[in-house]
């Protein structure tokens, strides 16, 4: 009887994992579709500056006294940094697939420091437009990762991606995607 119970529990656990994976895959496919839709709003002649994605995690701005929480927090911070790099690479890859010109990041690293960021971490439209003009960009992509929920059982990270037309400082479009982080998987 114990073996049968264990087998049933394992089967249910396996089914739950499969359902979670299916839901995660569907959510990622939805994000891909939204991202492709957003990027297709760019004209074929666009010259795009992909700014370094910013990370916002207010919960990590103060030290944690509990060493056990600090260990988890360190893992999450590393995970978020990894996600930030993947987001940048994904954006540049997708733009390349659409044959959109992506300006070389090395050219504008020093100029990028001149941008005035608001408290929310988004580019101020007037300084962003000036920055883009210096680069010869027609559009800028601003990405941000917002982490929330370190103290809860369900921490999340939200990706926010915005396209700005340089000349007018007009927002062409924005997408947001929220993903739960499985701390046990880190």
Backbone as CSV, one residue per row, in Angstrom:
resi,resn,N_x,N_y,N_z,CA_x,CA_y,CA_z,C_x,C_y,C_z
1,UNK,0.840,-1.199,0.000,0.000,0.000,0.000,0.880,1.256,0.000
2,UNK,1.986,1.221,0.774,2.862,2.392,0.813,3.490,2.653,-0.556
3,UNK,3.889,1.582,-1.235,4.495,1.733,-2.556,3.512,2.372,-3.526
4,UNK,2.252,1.913,-3.497,1.210,2.462,-4.366,0.972,3.935,-4.081
5,UNK,0.943,4.298,-2.787,0.760,5.699,-2.411,1.913,6.549,-2.934
6,UNK,3.135,6.053,-2.729,4.307,6.779,-3.209,4.269,6.940,-4.728
7,UNK,3.860,5.888,-5.415,3.762,5.929,-6.868,2.733,6.969,-7.305
8,UNK,1.568,6.973,-6.625,0.532,7.957,-6.946,1.038,9.377,-6.708
9,UNK,1.703,9.593,-5.576,2.223,10.918,-5.266,3.249,11.346,-6.305
10,UNK,4.117,10.424,-6.694,5.125,10.731,-7.715,4.469,11.061,-9.034
11,UNK,3.417,10.310,-9.385,2.693,10.569,-10.626,2.042,11.935,-10.619
12,UNK,1.446,12.286,-9.487,0.798,13.597,-9.364,1.851,14.697,-9.427
13,UNK,2.967,14.489,-8.738,4.028,15.497,-8.748,4.558,15.680,-10.171
14,UNK,4.762,14.568,-10.872,5.236,14.636,-12.255,4.246,15.362,-13.149
15,UNK,2.949,15.102,-12.930,1.899,15.764,-13.704,1.888,17.265,-13.411
16,UNK,2.038,17.631,-12.127,2.080,19.044,-11.744,3.261,19.741,-12.409
17,UNK,4.432,19.099,-12.419,5.620,19.678,-13.053,5.397,19.856,-14.547
18,UNK,4.782,18.845,-15.176,4.507,18.920,-16.607,3.548,20.073,-16.903
19,UNK,2.521,20.229,-16.084,1.561,21.312,-16.258,2.242,22.662,-16.075
20,UNK,3.114,22.768,-15.075,3.860,24.018,-14.852,4.736,24.338,-16.058
21,UNK,5.420,23.320,-16.577,6.296,23.531,-17.734,5.489,23.962,-18.956
22,UNK,4.312,23.335,-19.153,3.459,23.715,-20.283,2.993,25.164,-20.151
23,UNK,2.592,25.552,-18.944,2.129,26.925,-18.704,3.269,27.911,-18.933
24,UNK,4.461,27.560,-18.459,5.625,28.430,-18.641,5.943,28.579,-20.131
25,UNK,5.898,27.473,-20.859,6.184,27.507,-22.295,5.161,28.377,-23.031
26,UNK,3.878,28.257,-22.673,2.846,29.069,-23.306,3.074,30.546,-23.023
27,UNK,3.446,30.843,-21.782,3.695,32.233,-21.397,4.883,32.799,-22.181
28,UNK,5.944,32.000,-22.325,7.119,32.439,-23.088,6.776,32.638,-24.561
29,UNK,5.946,31.768,-25.105,5.511,31.923,-26.502,4.698,33.204,-26.659
30,UNK,3.872,33.519,-25.655,3.100,34.757,-25.670,4.014,35.974,-25.653
31,UNK,5.081,35.893,-24.848,6.055,36.980,-24.794,6.742,37.141,-26.143
32,UNK,7.166,36.022,-26.748,7.816,36.082,-28.065,6.910,36.759,-29.088
33,UNK,5.637,36.409,-29.056,4.679,36.990,-29.999,4.544,38.499,-29.763
34,UNK,4.435,38.909,-28.486,4.345,40.341,-28.158,5.613,41.079,-28.585
35,UNK,6.769,40.476,-28.301,8.044,41.107,-28.652,8.160,41.271,-30.160
36,UNK,7.839,40.227,-30.898,7.905,40.322,-32.359,6.956,41.391,-32.887
37,UNK,5.757,41.465,-32.305,4.794,42.490,-32.707,5.320,43.894,-32.441
38,UNK,5.956,44.068,-31.280,6.528,45.374,-30.928,7.652,45.741,-31.888
39,UNK,8.565,44.813,-32.132,9.709,45.105,-32.993,9.301,45.349,-34.445
40,UNK,8.196,44.757,-34.863,7.718,44.963,-36.238,7.149,46.365,-36.442
41,UNK,6.966,47.108,-35.340,6.521,48.498,-35.450,7.657,49.403,-35.933
42,UNK,8.875,48.889,-35.869,10.028,49.661,-36.345,10.044,49.673,-37.867
43,UNK,10.338,50.827,-38.470,10.462,50.854,-39.931,11.706,50.069,-40.368
44,UNK,11.672,49.563,-41.580,12.788,48.765,-42.106,14.091,49.562,-42.156
45,UNK,13.979,50.895,-42.209,15.167,51.747,-42.302,15.686,52.193,-40.929
46,UNK,15.117,51.648,-39.868,15.485,52.081,-38.510,16.941,51.758,-38.195
47,UNK,17.557,52.663,-37.432,18.880,52.441,-36.852,18.640,52.497,-35.352
48,UNK,18.824,51.365,-34.702,18.382,51.219,-33.313,19.559,51.166,-32.346
49,UNK,19.417,51.930,-31.267,20.352,51.849,-30.138,19.623,51.072,-29.042
50,UNK,20.169,49.914,-28.689,19.597,49.111,-27.602,20.357,49.494,-26.339
51,UNK,19.675,50.213,-25.452,20.327,50.649,-24.223,20.500,49.470,-23.267
52,UNK,21.490,49.562,-22.424,21.755,48.524,-21.422,20.510,48.367,-20.555
53,UNK,19.960,47.156,-20.455,18.773,46.971,-19.613,19.057,47.359,-18.158
54,UNK,18.113,48.070,-17.563,18.238,48.491,-16.166,17.525,47.484,-15.272
55,UNK,18.003,47.352,-14.059,17.405,46.441,-13.090,16.913,47.246,-11.908
56,UNK,15.700,46.942,-11.480,15.132,47.612,-10.314,14.658,46.529,-9.349
57,UNK,15.245,46.525,-8.157,14.870,45.557,-7.124,14.999,46.247,-5.773
58,UNK,13.977,46.997,-5.416,14.024,47.785,-4.177,14.320,46.937,-2.953
59,UNK,13.842,45.705,-2.969,14.039,44.825,-1.817,15.513,44.515,-1.553
60,UNK,16.365,44.723,-2.551,17.775,44.387,-2.396,18.646,45.611,-2.136
61,UNK,18.038,46.750,-1.957,18.812,47.961,-1.737,19.230,48.150,-0.278
62,UNK,18.707,47.321,0.599,19.114,47.373,2.008,19.697,46.025,2.391
63,UNK,20.711,45.998,3.248,21.326,44.726,3.625,20.371,43.841,4.426
64,UNK,20.518,42.555,4.244,19.721,41.571,4.983,20.537,41.029,6.148
65,UNK,20.006,41.086,7.363,20.757,40.580,8.506,20.782,39.054,8.602
66,UNK,19.807,38.373,8.015,19.702,36.926,8.120,20.597,36.263,7.066
67,UNK,21.643,35.523,7.496,22.563,34.890,6.530,21.863,33.934,5.565
68,UNK,20.825,33.241,6.030,20.111,32.312,5.153,19.406,33.086,4.039
69,UNK,18.763,34.206,4.383,18.111,35.040,3.376,19.146,35.663,2.447
70,UNK,20.296,36.017,2.982,21.353,36.639,2.174,21.822,35.673,1.091
71,UNK,21.933,34.390,1.417,22.354,33.389,0.443,21.347,33.303,-0.704
72,UNK,20.064,33.258,-0.367,19.016,33.199,-1.392,19.022,34.488,-2.204
73,UNK,19.168,35.606,-1.517,19.183,36.910,-2.173,20.336,36.989,-3.177
74,UNK,21.501,36.507,-2.798,22.662,36.505,-3.693,22.371,35.673,-4.943
75,UNK,21.764,34.511,-4.764,21.412,33.664,-5.908,20.437,34.384,-6.835
76,UNK,19.461,35.059,-6.240,18.466,35.763,-7.049,19.117,36.907,-7.814
77,UNK,19.988,37.657,-7.166,20.666,38.769,-7.836,21.475,38.246,-9.024
78,UNK,22.188,37.147,-8.841,22.947,36.558,-9.955,22.011,36.120,-11.078
79,UNK,20.876,35.562,-10.703,19.896,35.108,-11.686,19.347,36.299,-12.483
80,UNK,19.037,37.383,-11.785,18.520,38.577,-12.450,19.562,39.154,-13.400
81,UNK,20.817,39.187,-12.989,21.887,39.682,-13.870,21.994,38.821,-15.121
82,UNK,21.857,37.510,-14.945,21.884,36.606,-16.089,20.704,36.894,-17.018
83,UNK,19.531,37.131,-16.428,18.341,37.436,-17.225,18.529,38.751,-17.982
84,UNK,19.195,39.705,-17.366,19.449,41.005,-17.985,20.306,40.837,-19.243
85,UNK,21.348,40.019,-19.134,22.207,39.754,-20.295,21.434,39.031,-21.396
86,UNK,20.606,38.068,-20.998,19.810,37.330,-21.982,18.821,38.256,-22.677
87,UNK,18.233,39.194,-21.928,17.274,40.133,-22.514,17.948,40.988,-23.582
88,UNK,19.135,41.484,-23.270,19.890,42.312,-24.226,20.213,41.502,-25.481
89,UNK,20.716,40.290,-25.297,21.061,39.439,-26.436,19.827,39.102,-27.273
90,UNK,18.711,38.817,-26.600,17.475,38.476,-27.301,17.003,39.642,-28.166
91,UNK,17.033,40.841,-27.603,16.609,42.019,-28.367,17.460,42.201,-29.614
92,UNK,18.761,42.130,-29.444,19.652,42.326,-30.587,19.488,41.214,-31.622
93,UNK,19.274,39.989,-31.163,19.069,38.862,-32.077,17.789,39.049,-32.893
94,UNK,16.703,39.414,-32.211,15.422,39.606,-32.905,15.493,40.745,-33.907
95,UNK,16.164,41.820,-33.546,16.321,42.942,-34.477,17.101,42.495,-35.705
96,UNK,18.134,41.691,-35.498,18.914,41.156,-36.614,18.069,40.296,-37.537
97,UNK,17.167,39.496,-36.951,16.275,38.653,-37.750,15.356,39.491,-38.633
98,UNK,15.039,40.704,-38.173,14.174,41.601,-38.945,14.981,42.510,-39.876
99,UNK,16.292,42.271,-39.959,17.203,43.083,-40.778,17.190,44.563,-40.392
100,UNK,17.017,44.813,-39.097,17.054,46.185,-38.574,18.498,46.447,-38.138
101,UNK,19.006,47.627,-38.440,20.383,47.974,-38.068,20.451,48.242,-36.568
102,UNK,21.337,47.523,-35.894,21.574,47.728,-34.465,22.939,48.396,-34.340
103,UNK,22.951,49.570,-33.715,24.208,50.297,-33.558,25.118,49.572,-32.581
104,UNK,26.394,49.569,-32.886,27.375,48.868,-32.060,27.436,49.484,-30.672
105,UNK,27.273,48.656,-29.700,27.245,49.056,-28.295,28.520,49.777,-27.862
106,UNK,29.671,49.354,-28.358,30.940,49.967,-27.947,31.018,51.440,-28.349
107,UNK,30.344,51.803,-29.428,30.388,53.182,-29.910,29.739,54.132,-28.902
108,UNK,28.686,53.668,-28.237,27.955,54.610,-27.404,28.037,54.380,-25.903
109,UNK,28.941,53.554,-25.449,29.052,53.331,-24.005,29.348,54.615,-23.234
110,UNK,30.284,55.422,-23.714,30.612,56.668,-23.012,29.475,57.684,-23.113
111,UNK,28.861,57.766,-24.281,27.767,58.719,-24.460,26.575,58.317,-23.592
112,UNK,26.356,57.015,-23.450,25.218,56.527,-22.675,25.260,57.035,-21.230
113,UNK,26.454,57.235,-20.696,26.597,57.729,-19.320,26.006,59.123,-19.152
114,UNK,25.869,59.870,-20.251,25.349,61.230,-20.191,23.834,61.279,-20.016
115,UNK,23.157,60.166,-20.262,21.693,60.165,-20.188,21.243,60.432,-18.751
116,UNK,20.231,61.243,-18.597,19.665,61.515,-17.275,18.524,60.529,-17.058
117,UNK,18.655,59.710,-16.025,17.617,58.731,-15.730,16.675,59.275,-14.657
118,UNK,15.410,59.007,-14.837,14.441,59.390,-13.812,14.511,58.374,-12.685
119,UNK,13.775,58.609,-11.623,13.799,57.702,-10.476,13.290,56.318,-10.840
120,UNK,12.458,56.206,-11.857,11.927,54.908,-12.247,12.916,54.130,-13.098
121,UNK,14.029,54.750,-13.471,15.028,54.058,-14.275,14.784,54.176,-15.766
122,UNK,13.767,54.944,-16.169,13.499,55.111,-17.589,14.223,56.347,-18.105
123,UNK,14.496,56.363,-19.383,15.216,57.479,-19.987,14.301,58.694,-20.059
124,UNK,14.795,59.841,-19.652,14.083,61.099,-19.813,13.976,61.348,-21.315
125,UNK,12.765,61.595,-21.856,12.610,61.711,-23.311,13.516,62.754,-23.969
126,UNK,13.697,63.918,-23.356,14.516,64.945,-24.007,15.986,64.545,-24.043
127,UNK,16.520,64.004,-22.935,17.925,63.591,-22.971,18.090,62.333,-23.798
128,UNK,17.076,61.476,-23.803,17.139,60.271,-24.628,17.198,60.610,-26.099
129,UNK,16.388,61.598,-26.508,16.394,62.009,-27.912,17.746,62.610,-28.290
130,UNK,18.301,63.421,-27.415,19.617,64.026,-27.668,20.685,62.937,-27.790
131,UNK,20.619,61.963,-26.901,21.538,60.831,-26.915,21.440,60.082,-28.245
132,UNK,20.208,59.793,-28.645,19.996,59.063,-29.894,20.514,59.825,-31.103
133,UNK,20.325,61.133,-31.115,20.809,61.957,-32.227,22.331,61.901,-32.323
134,UNK,23.010,61.930,-31.168,24.476,61.852,-31.167,24.952,60.546,-31.793
135,UNK,24.173,59.503,-31.616,24.553,58.192,-32.145,24.187,57.995,-33.606
136,UNK,23.283,58.818,-34.098,22.763,58.594,-35.441,21.627,57.588,-35.433
137,UNK,21.035,57.348,-34.253,19.931,56.396,-34.122,18.615,57.053,-34.503
138,UNK,17.742,56.263,-35.099,16.379,56.734,-35.359,15.444,56.299,-34.240
139,UNK,15.820,55.200,-33.556,14.997,54.651,-32.477,15.896,54.126,-31.362
140,UNK,15.342,54.114,-30.161,16.043,53.529,-29.009,15.136,52.488,-28.372
141,UNK,15.757,51.446,-27.873,15.012,50.445,-27.107,15.516,50.504,-25.679
142,UNK,14.572,50.705,-24.772,14.873,50.780,-23.351,14.226,49.561,-22.699
143,UNK,15.032,48.769,-22.020,14.515,47.584,-21.338,14.776,47.713,-19.844
144,UNK,13.846,47.194,-19.069,13.980,47.265,-17.619,13.479,45.945,-17.036
145,UNK,14.168,45.449,-16.006,13.729,44.274,-15.265,13.375,44.731,-13.858
146,UNK,12.157,44.446,-13.434,11.702,44.843,-12.105,11.454,43.573,-11.308
147,UNK,12.220,43.428,-10.236,12.091,42.244,-9.391,11.266,42.602,-8.167
148,UNK,10.313,41.735,-7.835,9.476,41.942,-6.647,9.201,40.603,-5.984
149,UNK,8.974,40.659,-4.687,8.487,39.479,-3.988,9.512,38.630,-3.287
150,UNK,10.695,39.168,-2.990,11.714,38.383,-2.303,11.183,37.829,-0.981
151,UNK,10.355,38.596,-0.297,9.842,38.192,1.020,8.591,37.328,0.916
152,UNK,8.133,37.040,-0.300,6.929,36.219,-0.466,7.309,34.857,-1.019
153,UNK,6.316,34.012,-1.093,6.549,32.676,-1.639,6.558,32.668,-3.170
154,UNK,6.193,33.804,-3.777,6.085,33.857,-5.233,6.784,35.088,-5.807
155,UNK,8.125,35.118,-5.773,8.829,36.264,-6.350,8.673,36.279,-7.871
156,UNK,8.645,37.488,-8.432,8.499,37.641,-9.882,9.515,38.642,-10.418
157,UNK,9.743,38.539,-11.706,10.516,39.554,-12.410,9.655,39.981,-13.605
158,UNK,9.546,41.297,-13.787,8.779,41.840,-14.903,9.754,42.479,-15.885
159,UNK,9.654,42.073,-17.149,10.437,42.668,-18.224,9.569,43.762,-18.827
160,UNK,10.105,44.939,-18.957,9.414,46.038,-19.606,10.313,46.506,-20.741
161,UNK,9.779,46.490,-21.953,10.558,46.883,-23.125,9.787,47.986,-23.845
162,UNK,10.495,49.077,-24.117,9.868,50.254,-24.728,10.702,50.704,-25.922
163,UNK,10.023,51.080,-27.006,10.693,51.641,-28.178,10.335,53.119,-28.253
164,UNK,11.374,53.945,-28.421,11.190,55.395,-28.507,11.744,55.876,-29.837
165,UNK,10.957,56.698,-30.521,11.429,57.346,-31.749,12.297,58.529,-31.324
166,UNK,13.501,58.592,-31.807,14.466,59.590,-31.349,14.043,61.023,-31.687
167,UNK,13.683,61.268,-32.935,13.401,62.639,-33.376,12.298,63.304,-32.560
168,UNK,11.232,62.567,-32.302,10.079,63.151,-31.603,10.034,62.801,-30.119
169,UNK,10.870,61.867,-29.671,10.838,61.320,-28.307,9.497,60.646,-28.022
170,UNK,8.814,60.235,-29.081,7.506,59.584,-28.978,7.684,58.089,-28.711
171,UNK,6.877,57.573,-27.804,6.896,56.136,-27.520,6.153,55.415,-28.643
172,UNK,6.841,54.483,-29.283,6.254,53.704,-30.378,5.430,52.547,-29.823
173,UNK,5.898,51.974,-28.730,5.183,50.863,-28.118,5.919,50.333,-26.903
174,UNK,5.186,49.619,-26.080,5.742,49.031,-24.854,5.116,47.659,-24.650
175,UNK,5.916,46.734,-24.154,5.361,45.455,-23.708,5.902,45.160,-22.321
176,UNK,5.123,44.411,-21.564,5.530,43.948,-20.244,5.289,42.456,-20.175
177,UNK,6.159,41.775,-19.492,6.054,40.332,-19.325,6.505,39.999,-17.914
178,UNK,5.643,39.333,-17.148,5.982,38.964,-15.772,6.154,37.459,-15.681
179,UNK,7.236,37.061,-15.027,7.557,35.640,-14.870,7.860,35.362,-13.403
180,UNK,7.280,34.287,-12.898,7.572,33.887,-11.526,8.948,33.218,-11.490
181,UNK,9.695,33.489,-10.430,11.014,32.886,-10.256,10.899,31.743,-9.261
182,UNK,11.323,30.569,-9.670,11.332,29.413,-8.779,12.658,29.399,-8.032
183,UNK,12.647,29.877,-6.802,13.860,30.010,-6.008,14.564,28.670,-5.828
184,UNK,13.784,27.594,-5.720,14.383,26.269,-5.520,15.175,25.805,-6.728
185,UNK,14.882,26.371,-7.902,15.582,25.980,-9.135,16.906,26.726,-9.315
186,UNK,17.143,27.751,-8.496,18.369,28.564,-8.660,19.595,27.848,-8.136
